[in-house]
Every structure is written in structure tokens, then in C-alpha cells.
Amino acid sequence: MASSKDDLKARARQMLINGDEFEKIEKDTGLRQKDLKRIQKEISSHF
């Protein structure tokens, strides 16, 4: 179960980097907006 969630997070991360909207990512991955914002914060901290 954990590996599939990690896979979803990796997919969402790539979608965020590509510039996809939160709504599309939520629909495709099933992750919550809270999770997406956390991933976005991690990405932003690298730049």
C-alpha cells in the first residue's frame, strides 16, 4: 500500500513540475489538496 502511495506522490510531483493544475492532479491521482501543497512546497524549497 505504501509503495502505491509513493508512486502516486511521484506522479503528482511530476505533474506539478509540468505545470498541471491541482484539480487535474487530484482527479488523476486521488491525492488530497493538502498532499499536493506539501509536494509543491518540497519542490519550491529546491529552487
Secondary structure, 3 states (H helix, E strand, C coil): CHHHHHHHHHHHHHHHHHCCCHHHHHHHHCCCHHHHHHHHHHHHHCC
